[in-house]
Amino acid sequence: MGDMYAQISRAWTVVMADGSVGNCRWCLANGLAGSDPAASNETQYMMLKATLPNPSAMIMPYRHVETPFEFSSEEWSDLGEMLTEAKRQLDQFQPEGFTIGWNVGAIGGQHIFHAHMHVVCRYEKDPKAGQGIRDFLR
């Protein structure tokens, strides 16, 4: 069912002249992101969510692609730079660890079909401390 919903949802998108998708929250040209990026480079940008109990960042490409499997080598390289910047900015919250991950495809839990990587601060007192991404996101 989720995969069919994703196919229908994607069928009703409008591709804009700049390559963004008209209803995509993470295509910055749409103005739907809600705030300005906390950092950016040539191909990627980062949004910071400084809310407790688990401050986090999301890193996504400017180019509209649904999955990281579509990234160019330059986008992968720039992602590494943004991941370093995400850690630098999240260090202010003194995390004791991080959970880093992707949801890819409707069955994989992706709800916004613009590739984005989650970087989440983790703490010893988290209810699921010591458990990895599979258990943390449940």
Beta strands, then each sheet from edge to edge (+ up, - down):
strand 1: 39-40
strand 2: 44-49
strand 3: 56-61
strand 4: 97-102
strand 5: 117-122
sheet 1: 1+ 2- 3+ 5- 4+
end
